[in-house]
Amino acid sequence: MRSLACAISTPTARPKRYEHIYLNDNFYAWQCLDGVEKGLADVDRCHYVQVAEDLYLFVWREKIIPTLGVILIDLQQMRTDGKIMGYQGSDFGALSNFPVGASAKILNVTRHQE
């Protein structure tokens, strides 16, 4: 599945848009289309669990800044909500823990033949 996440912003924050491509059960690719990380992209390890119909718990680990993200993806409401936790930049003595959330849009679904 390929999706577009538009981060929930405040009047003082720049809008952020990310494209996510869920490659398989263990990896997803992302790229930032707008915001402070515009132009950055990576492939990271991930796991997901179906909690209910159209509701998934999605967990990922980032390599560039060692963090762990946990979100609920609600495909009925087309929203995500969660947290990112980890180290603050390259300072392994300082921790970061903040909420994240976005509106979501499914761009397409690719089915591979077996």
C-alpha positions as CSV (number, residue, x, y, z in Angstrom):
1,M,0.0,0.0,0.0
2,R,1.2,3.5,-0.8
3,S,-0.2,6.3,1.4
4,L,0.1,10.0,2.0
5,A,0.2,11.3,5.6
6,C,-0.4,15.0,6.2
7,A,0.8,15.8,9.7
8,I,-1.6,17.7,11.9
9,S,-0.1,21.2,12.3
10,T,-0.6,24.2,14.4
11,P,-0.8,27.9,13.2
12,T,2.9,28.3,13.9
13,A,4.1,25.0,12.5
14,R,4.9,24.4,8.9
15,P,2.8,21.7,7.3
16,K,4.5,18.3,6.9
17,R,3.6,15.7,4.2
18,Y,5.1,12.2,4.1
19,E,4.6,9.4,1.5
20,H,4.8,5.9,2.9
21,I,5.1,2.7,0.9
22,Y,4.6,-0.4,2.9
23,L,6.9,-2.9,1.2
24,N,6.3,-6.1,3.2
25,D,5.8,-7.3,6.7
26,N,9.2,-6.0,7.9
27,F,10.0,-2.8,5.9
28,Y,8.5,0.4,4.7
29,A,9.9,3.3,2.7
30,W,9.1,7.0,3.4
31,Q,9.9,10.3,1.9
32,C,9.2,13.8,3.1
33,L,7.4,15.9,0.5
34,D,6.9,19.1,2.6
35,G,8.3,20.3,5.9
36,V,11.7,20.5,7.6
37,E,12.7,17.1,6.3
38,K,11.7,17.8,2.7
39,G,13.8,15.7,0.3
40,L,14.8,13.1,2.9
41,A,13.9,9.5,2.5
42,D,14.8,6.1,3.9
43,V,13.7,2.5,4.3
44,D,13.1,1.4,7.9
45,R,12.2,-1.8,9.8
46,C,8.6,-2.0,10.9
47,H,6.0,-4.3,12.4
48,Y,2.2,-4.1,12.4
49,V,-0.7,-5.8,14.1
50,Q,-4.3,-5.7,13.0
51,V,-6.2,-4.6,16.1
52,A,-9.7,-4.5,14.5
53,E,-11.2,-4.1,11.1
54,D,-9.3,-1.2,9.4
55,L,-7.3,-0.5,12.5
56,Y,-3.6,-1.3,12.7
57,L,-0.9,-0.8,15.3
58,F,2.2,0.2,13.4
59,V,5.7,0.2,15.0
60,W,8.9,1.4,13.3
61,R,12.6,2.0,14.1
62,E,14.5,4.8,12.5
63,K,18.2,4.4,11.7
64,I,19.3,8.0,11.1
65,I,18.2,9.3,14.5
66,P,17.7,6.3,16.8
67,T,14.0,6.5,17.6
68,L,11.0,4.2,17.9
69,G,7.6,5.2,16.6
70,V,4.2,3.7,17.6
71,I,1.0,4.8,15.9
72,L,-2.5,3.5,15.4
73,I,-3.6,3.7,11.7
74,D,-7.4,4.1,11.4
75,L,-8.3,3.3,7.8
76,Q,-12.0,4.1,8.4
77,Q,-11.4,7.6,9.8
78,M,-8.2,8.0,7.6
79,R,-6.2,9.2,10.6
80,T,-3.1,8.2,12.6
81,D,-2.2,8.9,16.2
82,G,0.8,7.9,18.2
83,K,4.2,8.8,19.7
84,I,7.9,8.9,18.7
85,M,10.4,8.2,21.4
86,G,14.2,8.0,21.4
87,Y,17.4,10.0,21.6
88,Q,17.4,13.7,20.9
89,G,19.5,14.0,17.7
90,S,23.0,12.7,18.2
91,D,22.9,13.4,22.0
92,F,22.5,10.0,23.6
93,G,22.2,11.7,27.0
94,A,19.0,13.5,26.1
95,L,15.7,11.8,25.4
96,S,12.9,12.8,23.0
97,N,9.2,11.8,23.4
98,F,6.5,13.6,21.5
99,P,3.0,12.9,20.0
100,V,2.4,12.5,16.3
101,G,-0.7,12.4,14.2
102,A,-1.8,12.9,10.7
103,S,-4.7,12.7,8.2
104,A,-4.2,9.8,5.8
105,K,-5.0,9.1,2.2
106,I,-4.4,5.8,0.4
107,L,-2.8,6.6,-3.0
108,N,-2.8,3.0,-4.4
109,V,-2.5,-0.7,-3.5
110,T,-0.1,-3.0,-5.5
111,R,-0.8,-6.7,-5.5
112,H,2.1,-8.9,-6.5
113,Q,1.5,-12.3,-8.2
114,E,2.6,-15.3,-6.2
